[in-house]
Amino acid sequence: MADEKKKRPTAAAKHGLEFPDLPGDTPEFEQTPLTRSEYITALSHFYRAEMHRSLVWRTRLDTTTNWAIISTLAILTTSLSNPAYAKESLLLGMLANVVFVTIEGRRFRFFDVWRARVRMIEENFYGGILRRDQVSPQDLWGSHVADDLLCPRFHLTRLQAFRARLMRNFRYIFIFLLGAWLTNRFSPSPVPSLTGHYALPEWVTDSLVGILYISLVLIAVFTPKVIAPELAYWGDPDHPGEPISSLDV
């Protein structure tokens, strides 16, 4: 076995690099077992790195929500200052928030990748240390995390991530916009615009708002909920999730 490894060309040899010969009794890195202290040190640094990634993506989630709130308030102010185009302004706010929740859903999928690794380490490594129990709750948890490092995968579908952010934050924004739109819709006739015409016929805005909210309700009702706790993400080898593009890792 050792002879086969010696015959196997290395990356340095392929590029024409030469290094001085090492003594024959020098062990290769892969053949050297890790000590307990080396293992704990490496895993601690890895945990800090994954926690940092998770916090970065969590911050980006908050940024998208702030955009949605500020945009909604600006559009609501515009609709109040120009009643003739209030329904169109509120409809624009609804569509803008669909874009925001879509962006936040994509960010949540990335956040969930790092969060799942962090929770796996916390529950199977640090939890055992604090309990003084050497047996981890899940067998082969290290192999699951290693496989996820070598081939990163999303653990949520796009619709699951969309639904998660919709039900967590954006449902309140959409309910608020719907209330404002219904108030304007059934209030006394608004002041006509300077040209004497409305921007869009009422049946157009009514249809668009109806289609939008029916779609949101269907997504909220029929999309599977996000599995919790994170341990469940690793349990089904037949459905490991969608691969992450190498450009996004």
C-alpha positions as CSV (number, residue, x, y, z in Angstrom):
1,M,0.0,0.0,0.0
2,A,2.8,2.4,0.9
3,D,4.6,1.5,-2.4
4,E,1.4,2.4,-4.4
5,K,1.2,5.8,-2.7
6,K,4.9,6.5,-3.5
7,K,4.3,5.7,-7.2
8,R,1.2,7.9,-7.4
9,P,2.2,11.3,-8.9
10,T,1.8,14.2,-6.6
11,A,0.5,17.7,-7.5
12,A,4.0,19.1,-7.0
13,A,5.4,16.6,-9.5
14,K,2.8,17.4,-12.1
15,H,3.9,21.0,-12.0
16,G,7.6,20.2,-12.2
17,L,8.3,21.1,-8.6
18,E,11.0,19.3,-6.6
19,F,11.5,19.0,-2.9
20,P,14.3,17.4,-0.9
21,D,13.7,13.8,0.0
22,L,12.4,13.1,3.4
23,P,13.5,10.3,5.6
24,G,11.7,7.0,4.9
25,D,10.3,6.8,8.4
26,T,8.6,10.2,8.2
27,P,4.8,9.5,8.4
28,E,2.4,11.1,6.0
29,F,-0.2,13.5,7.3
30,E,-3.2,11.2,6.5
31,Q,-1.6,8.3,8.3
32,T,-0.9,10.3,11.5
33,P,-3.8,9.9,14.0
34,L,-5.0,13.1,15.6
35,T,-4.7,13.5,19.3
36,R,-7.6,14.5,21.4
37,S,-6.3,18.0,21.9
38,E,-5.7,18.5,18.2
39,Y,-9.2,17.3,17.4
40,I,-10.8,19.6,19.9
41,T,-8.7,22.6,18.7
42,A,-9.5,22.0,15.1
43,L,-13.2,21.6,15.8
44,S,-13.3,24.7,17.9
45,H,-11.8,26.8,15.1
46,F,-14.2,25.2,12.6
47,Y,-17.2,26.0,14.9
48,R,-16.1,29.7,15.2
49,A,-15.8,29.9,11.4
50,E,-19.3,28.4,10.8
51,M,-20.8,30.6,13.5
52,H,-19.3,33.7,11.8
53,R,-20.8,32.6,8.4
54,S,-24.1,32.1,10.1
55,L,-24.1,35.5,11.7
56,V,-23.1,37.2,8.5
57,W,-26.1,35.7,6.7
58,R,-28.4,36.5,9.6
59,T,-27.4,40.1,9.4
60,R,-28.2,40.1,5.7
61,L,-31.7,38.8,6.5
62,D,-32.3,41.7,8.8
63,T,-31.2,44.1,6.1
64,T,-33.8,42.8,3.6
65,T,-36.5,43.2,6.3
66,N,-35.5,46.8,6.9
67,W,-35.7,47.5,3.2
68,A,-39.2,46.1,3.1
69,I,-40.4,48.2,6.1
70,I,-38.9,51.4,4.8
71,S,-40.2,50.9,1.3
72,T,-43.7,50.1,2.6
73,L,-43.8,53.2,4.7
74,A,-42.6,55.3,1.7
75,I,-45.3,53.8,-0.6
76,L,-48.0,54.3,2.1
77,T,-47.0,58.0,2.4
78,T,-47.2,58.4,-1.4
79,S,-50.7,56.8,-1.5
80,L,-52.0,59.1,1.2
81,S,-50.6,62.2,-0.5
82,N,-52.1,61.3,-3.9
83,P,-55.5,59.5,-3.3
84,A,-56.1,59.2,-7.1
85,Y,-53.3,56.7,-7.4
86,A,-53.5,55.2,-3.9
87,K,-54.6,51.7,-5.1
88,E,-51.8,51.6,-7.7
89,S,-49.3,52.7,-5.1
90,L,-50.3,50.1,-2.6
91,L,-50.3,47.4,-5.4
92,L,-46.7,48.5,-6.2
93,G,-45.8,48.1,-2.5
94,M,-47.3,44.6,-2.5
95,L,-45.3,43.5,-5.5
96,A,-42.1,45.1,-4.1
97,N,-42.5,43.1,-0.9
98,V,-42.9,39.9,-3.0
99,V,-39.5,40.7,-4.4
100,F,-38.1,41.4,-1.0
101,V,-39.4,38.2,0.5
102,T,-38.0,36.3,-2.5
103,I,-34.6,37.8,-1.9
104,E,-34.8,37.1,1.8
105,G,-35.9,33.5,1.1
106,R,-32.7,32.9,-0.9
107,R,-30.6,34.4,1.8
108,F,-32.4,32.3,4.4
109,R,-31.4,29.1,2.4
110,F,-27.7,30.1,2.7
111,F,-28.1,31.0,6.4
112,D,-29.8,27.6,7.0
113,V,-26.7,25.8,5.6
114,W,-24.3,27.3,8.1
115,R,-26.9,27.2,10.9
116,A,-27.4,23.4,10.4
117,R,-23.7,22.8,10.7
118,V,-23.4,24.9,13.8
119,R,-26.4,23.2,15.5
120,M,-25.0,19.7,14.5
121,I,-21.7,20.6,16.3
122,E,-23.4,22.1,19.3
123,E,-25.8,19.2,19.9
124,N,-23.3,16.4,19.3
125,F,-20.0,17.9,20.5
126,Y,-20.4,20.7,22.9
127,G,-23.6,19.3,24.3
128,G,-21.7,16.1,25.2
129,I,-18.9,18.0,26.8
130,L,-21.2,20.0,29.0
131,R,-23.0,16.8,30.1
132,R,-19.8,14.9,30.5
133,D,-21.2,12.3,28.2
134,Q,-18.9,10.9,25.4
135,V,-21.9,9.5,23.4
136,S,-23.3,11.9,20.8
137,P,-27.1,12.0,20.2
138,Q,-26.6,11.2,16.5
139,D,-24.2,8.6,15.2
140,L,-21.8,9.5,12.4
141,W,-22.6,13.2,12.8
142,G,-19.0,14.1,11.9
143,S,-19.3,12.2,8.6
144,H,-22.5,14.1,7.8
145,V,-20.9,17.5,8.4
146,A,-17.8,16.4,6.4
147,D,-19.9,15.3,3.5
148,D,-21.8,18.6,3.6
149,L,-18.4,20.4,3.5
150,L,-17.3,18.4,0.5
151,C,-20.6,18.7,-1.3
152,P,-22.6,21.7,0.1
153,R,-26.3,21.4,-0.3
154,F,-29.4,23.4,0.6
155,H,-31.6,21.7,3.2
156,L,-34.6,23.8,2.2
157,T,-36.5,24.2,-1.1
158,R,-37.1,27.7,-2.5
159,L,-40.8,27.5,-1.5
160,Q,-39.9,26.4,2.1
161,A,-37.5,29.3,2.5
162,F,-40.1,31.7,1.0
163,R,-42.8,30.4,3.3
164,A,-40.5,30.6,6.3
165,R,-39.7,34.3,5.8
166,L,-43.3,35.1,4.8
167,M,-44.7,33.6,8.0
168,R,-41.9,35.0,10.2
169,N,-41.9,38.7,9.2
170,F,-43.6,39.5,5.9
171,R,-47.1,38.3,6.8
172,Y,-47.5,41.4,9.0
173,I,-46.4,43.7,6.2
174,F,-48.8,42.1,3.7
175,I,-51.7,42.2,6.2
176,F,-50.9,45.9,6.8
177,L,-50.9,46.6,3.0
178,L,-54.1,44.6,2.5
179,G,-55.8,46.6,5.2
180,A,-54.7,49.9,3.7
181,W,-55.8,48.8,0.2
182,L,-59.2,47.6,1.4
183,T,-59.7,50.9,3.3
184,N,-59.0,52.8,0.2
185,R,-61.0,50.5,-2.0
186,F,-64.2,50.8,-0.1
187,S,-63.8,54.4,1.0
188,P,-65.7,57.2,-0.8
189,S,-64.6,57.8,-4.4
190,P,-61.0,59.3,-4.4
191,V,-60.2,62.6,-6.0
192,P,-59.6,62.1,-9.8
193,S,-56.2,62.7,-11.2
194,L,-55.3,65.9,-13.1
195,T,-56.2,64.3,-16.3
196,G,-59.6,63.1,-15.0
197,H,-58.7,59.4,-15.4
198,Y,-57.4,56.7,-13.1
199,A,-54.1,55.0,-13.8
200,L,-55.7,51.5,-13.9
201,P,-59.3,50.3,-14.1
202,E,-60.5,49.0,-10.7
203,W,-61.0,45.5,-11.9
204,V,-57.3,45.3,-12.9
205,T,-56.1,46.2,-9.4
206,D,-58.7,44.0,-7.8
207,S,-57.7,41.0,-9.9
208,L,-54.0,41.5,-9.3
209,V,-54.4,41.9,-5.5
210,G,-56.7,38.8,-5.4
211,I,-54.3,36.7,-7.4
212,L,-51.3,37.8,-5.2
213,Y,-53.0,37.1,-1.9
214,I,-54.5,33.8,-3.0
215,S,-51.0,32.7,-4.1
216,L,-49.5,33.7,-0.7
217,V,-52.2,31.8,1.2
218,L,-51.7,28.7,-1.0
219,I,-47.9,28.8,-0.4
220,A,-48.5,29.3,3.4
221,V,-51.0,26.4,3.6
222,F,-49.6,23.8,1.3
223,T,-45.8,24.3,1.4
224,P,-44.2,21.9,3.9
225,K,-42.9,23.6,7.0
226,V,-39.2,23.9,7.8
227,I,-38.1,20.9,9.7
228,A,-36.9,21.5,13.2
229,P,-34.6,20.8,14.9
230,E,-31.7,20.9,12.5
231,L,-30.8,17.3,13.1
232,A,-33.7,16.2,10.9
233,Y,-31.9,17.8,7.9
234,W,-29.3,15.0,7.9
235,G,-31.6,12.0,8.4
236,D,-32.6,11.1,4.8
237,P,-29.7,10.2,2.5
238,D,-32.1,9.8,-0.4
239,H,-33.1,13.4,-0.3
240,P,-29.9,15.3,0.6
241,G,-31.1,18.6,-0.9
242,E,-30.3,20.8,-3.8
243,P,-26.6,21.3,-4.6
244,I,-25.2,24.8,-4.0
245,S,-23.4,26.4,-6.9
246,S,-19.7,26.5,-6.5
247,L,-19.8,30.3,-7.1
248,D,-22.0,30.8,-4.1
249,V,-20.1,28.8,-1.5
